[in-house]
Amino acid sequence: MKTLPLLLGLLPLLAQAEPLSLPDFLNLMETRNPDLHAAAASVDAADAGRPLARALPDPEVSAMFETMGGETDLRRIGISQTFPARGMRDARQQMSRAETDAARARQDQLRVRLRGEVIRRWADLAALDAETALQQERIGLWEDLLATAQIRVRAGAPARDLWRAQDRLAMAGDTLETLKSRRNGMAAALTRIARTDPGAPLTLPDPTDPTDRSDRSDQTPTLRLASAMQAMADSEARMVRTERRPMVMLMLEQEFAPSGGMGMGEDATMASVGLSIPLWPGKNRARIERAEARQAAAAAEALSMEDMQDAELHMLRADLADARRRLTFVREDLLPRAENTLAVTRDAYRAGNAPFTDLLEAEDRLLQLRLSEIFARRDALRAAAGLETLGFTFDWSTTP
């Protein structure tokens, strides 16, 4: 009879997917994320426009019918071809290349932004899993202490020790349920990004130094996008200036004499040359001024992006160094002493040589330090996520 309730209690655990490693999850994100698929399609669309920039305008064919003497006869057919002004095709090709480069830079920026978001959310969720495991361990500890308190009470110790142990056990159980409830929403956010369940429990790796250690690099996606936007603005300004130049149009016409009795002469072939001249100076001047303003805006935005990246880079590296310092201090100095204090106090309480308040204080101290270790690892991983967003990649496959 006890087998069925036990199996029902295990169903939530059995339903959870096997946990993925962070490198595997990042690889799945890059292959399954729909935003990245859309960005790749945008790159293909921009690249597909490059042949159009090289192409000449389509030739135009004209035909004219004329009615004479009640009969309709084909009188004239012609074909014309317009040739862009000098430098216009080069300017358009330069603009097309700049658009493709900008689309690729946006794709790269989106990729590193999503990688950073995955790592940041992974850090929060993995820290939550570590905290959940800590609470489960605390429940086991307080179940053991509750049994010890019951023995002490039977031997004449105050009953308040038993009540305090019961309170701590109940509080640990309530905290555990809260952590489990919070996990559902946090895991759903990761699943949406990669369209894959990350599983449980997740590991919380300690980030190593990024493979790119430069303080400033023109190869980061942010600065490459700024450079591409500048190139687009420059290309637009050049293209606008070339459009002020006259365009040449060649036309060839063949005229046919009527086939009826009202002859008007022989068939004739005519060739002509035309020019398309921009006569409205106000319109041309406005277009040039707008292009120059966009050039200035792109240059200012590129400088702003560079300054922001430098400031953010130094801040994130300082955060990473501080998280590592805290982690080392807690692991190597504080935690060993707190664990030893709790063990000694627990043995003393069992022997009746220490009050229950000393046991509570020792357990609280150890709990706070273990949480501090989890949060330091989380903060280090979040700082690494920010560096990933800037394009400074980490080799996650080598981290523990």
Secondary structure, 3 states (H helix, E strand, C coil): CCHHHHHHHHHHHHHCCCCCCHHHHHHHHHHHCHHHHHHHHHHHHHHHCHHHHHCCCCCEEEEEEEEECCEEEEEEEEEEEEECCCCHHHHHHHHHHHHHHHHHHHHHHHHHHHHHHHHHHHHHHHHHHHHHHHHHHHHHHHHHHHHHHHHHHHCCCCCHHHHHHHHHHHHHHHHHHHHHHHHHHHHHHHHHHHCCCCCCCCCCCCCCCCCCCCCCCCCCHHHHHHHHHHHHHHHHHHHHHHCCCCEEEEEEEEECCCCCCCCCCCCEEEEEEEEECCCCHHHHHHHHHHHHHHHHHHHHHHHHHHHHHHHHHHHHHHHHHHHHHHHHHHHHHHHHHHHHHHHHHHHHHHCCCCCHHHHHHHHHHHHHHHHHHHHHHHHHHHHHHHHHHCCCCCCHHHCC
